[in-house]
């Protein structure tokens, strides 16, 4: 199915050329990833070595950085990781539930205000967060939600991330309309059609939503910084930043170790959901 | 995208079995017998309300968390408001101050403009070049695509910002590598002339996500175009110039708008690399970083709201200009 363009060009001299392009592509890829690989290897080096070793193979291998880093400065990284996990998990659930409900209404149900509301939803996709941040802060402060996870999580249950509604609408529109009609003939109402027919078929879009929500929430620095000032509630990015502030630049080893750990879940989700991730970027252009 | 046909077959009978009150009769179009008129009416009302019930979370979110706050922040942008005392209406004063009495604001606009207009074109150029290189029927495309995507996955994180801070520091990785070839580097992050450059490099580095979009678009170009060109003896360069690139222009526009909007709102790397100051000498004072400083450190919520609205207007204007310009270079298929 793929457009094999090289198939048109002759094949004999293509051989050497192919080897060369593989070589170039791998070489350039390694160059790009070198800093990250170096950070991983440096997290197993002695701090003094970090400033003298450009090699990717630590010798000797030191795990001391991980032990010292995990303790953090004051509050340990176990707390930060736990907090980040709670926030990310709730955000993922919220987005999957609320966005799929809204998407089903937009994609499959007929109602009077559909066009207007759909337009309003689309208009919010590109809205910069900063335009709403101040009133949102005032609202959440009045609800006494500052220094809780609610400001980070509750909006997800209200389908505020409209990219995902759009993603799922696009996906649901691709499902054959006969499905709904057949189910309706059999006496199923909109709830049953949503829950038993549409939702199971929307799993790829739900997976894309889950992965992106996880990545964004896990990486998010701005929102937690605004709402969380109690160090016991810090998420991993806040923890890393405060670790950097408190130790200055004296302990790069432990810092790298914790930075590497913080990237771990991202790689995990990336590897597990690669298929959904790339198809999701391709259909809606989400930025990772 | 192929639908998993089997799961349709499984879910439909399960649905019919699960319903007890009205036994489905295949092909019968009459109302369910056992229901009675009262429950039928209730059911119809529920069906009519259904769209709004499905939309309820989003509707609440839209009005309470998005649209309402938008209007409030528009109002606040015309006030002097410190959170501690009630907002005081001051007309256009905030906007005037931005452009006439706040050199730091103009500096943040300048820094952000350089960042956006240097890094986005470079990023898109890399994305396009690598996508074209990968789209030659090469083996292992999925693996290469993943490798090039990794920076986009992690590029916005605090972890990578910390890495950047070390890498481009006085004794960091870059200078170590330079020392190997006998060049003595400076602290790239500590110097006002180069600090912004390190952040531009970071954004260009994350060219993976537009690249993935380009790759998907390249697959959509019909093969017959290339076959016809091959029959006519068009060279590889000619095919690129007259088929691939014109067919890609809508996606170039799409990627460009997306990345421009994203870059204008960049925050984390500048904050972490400069320790929240935007230094040295305001050289990494991104727009959003200055907005944060004014609003959440200085508690000037009215001024911060005005800055946010100015940002929204600029984003809208740049997007509009792009669409307007697109008629001169974007190729549409009909």
Interface residues (C-beta under 8 A of the other chain):
Chain A: X2 X3 X4 X5 X6 X7 X8 X9 X18 X21 X22 X24 X25 X26 X28 X29 X32 X33 X35 X36 X38 X39 X50 X51 X52 X53 X54 X97 X98 X99 X101 X102 X104 X105 X106 X109 X110 X111 X114 X117 X120 X121 X124 X126 X127 X128 X129 X130 X131 X132 X133 X134 X135 X136 X137 X138 X139 X155 X157 X158 X159 X160 X165 X174 X175 X176 X179 X182 X183 X185 X186 X187 X188 X189 X190 X191 X192 X194 X196 X197 X200 X201 X204 X215 X218 X219 X221 X222 X226 X236 X237 X240 X241 X244 X245 X249 X252 X255 X256 X259 X260 X262 X263 X266 X267 X270 X274 X277 X278 X279 X281 X282 X283 X285 X286 X287 X288
Chain B: X1 X3 X4 X7 X8 X11 X12 X14 X15 X16 X18 X19 X22 X24 X26 X27 X28 X29 X32 X43 X46 X47 X50 X51 X52 X54 X55 X56 X57 X58 X59 X60 X61 X62 X64 X65 X66 X67 X68 X69 X70 X72 X73 X76 X83 X130 X133 X134 X135 X136 X137 X138 X139 X140 X142 X144 X145 X146 X147 X148 X149 X150 X151 X152 X153 X154 X155 X156 X157 X158 X159 X160 X162 X163 X165 X166 X167 X169 X171 X173 X176 X177 X180 X205 X206 X208 X209 X212 X213 X215 X216 X218 X219 X221 X223 X226 X227 X230 X236 X239 X254 X255 X258 X259 X261 X262 X264 X265 X267 X268 X271 X272 X275 X288 X291 X292 X295 X296 X301 X304 X305 X307 X308 X309 X311 X312 X315 X319
